[in-house]
């Protein structure tokens, strides 16, 4: 994963599409969903850490 689009595609693969028109809220919801996918062992530790890094990076840009 290299960017936010890749994180969104990962979530989409599991049926999750997040868009609330509030980017900060979107990033928070995406992080919660990524954590849940990892907790349920749907994604690997590498995917989890990459996604969190990307989401945190995007949050810092706001």
N, C-alpha and C positions, 0 to 999 in steps of 0.2 A: 504494500500500500504506500502510495506516495502523496496523496492529497485528500481533501474533503470529499471529492467526488467518489474516490475509491471506498471511503468509509460508507458513504450513502449507498453504493452498490452492494457492499457487504450486507448492510441492513436490509436492502431490498431483496436480496437472495433469500432471506428468512421472513419475507412478507411484511417488513416494516418500512413505511414511508412517513417521514416526518417533515411537515412544513406548517408552521404557524404564523409566518410572516414576521416573526421576531427571531432574529438570528441567534441571540443569546439563549433564548428559551429552546430553540431547535438544537443547539449544541449540547445543552444540558440534558434534554430528552435523549439525544443520540448516545451520550455517555451512559445514561441509565440503561438503555437497551443493550449496549455493548457489554456492560457489566453483567447483565442478566444472561446474555448469550454465553458468556464465558463461565458463569456460575453453573449453567446447565450443560456445560461442556460441548456446545455446538461449534465454538471457535477455538482455535489453538491459542496457546500462551503468546506466541509470536504475533498472531493477528490482533489479540487483545492489547498487547503493549503498543503495537504500531498505531492502532486506532486511537488509543488514549493519547498518545503523543501528538498525533495530528489534531485531535479535538482540542487539546490544551493549547496547542500552537494557535489554532484559530480563535480560541477564547481570548488569548493575549492580544490579538490584533484588534479586538473590539474596543 
